[in-house]
C-alpha cells in the first residue's frame, strides 16, 4: 500500500472519529486535529464523504444529562 494512501486513510479515520465524537465540530478545530490548514481539512472531509469513509450527516436531537426518555408498551389482540 502506498504511503499516500495510508496517510489518507489515517486522516479519514481521524475525521470519522472526530465527527462521531462531536458532529458539530468546526472546521478550524478539525484542521487543528488533522494538522493541516482549513482548506486542506475541508477537501479531506469532502473526499471522505465522497469515498464513503464517512456517511452523510444525520438529524439528531440535542442530548442533555437530565433528558427523560419515555417508553410506551402496548398489548393488542386481534378480534
PyMOL commands that set and color helices and strands:
alter all, ss='L'
color gray80, all
select helices_A, chain A and resi 3-21+27-34+38-50
alter helices_A, ss='H'
color red, helices_A
deselect
rebuild
show_as cartoon
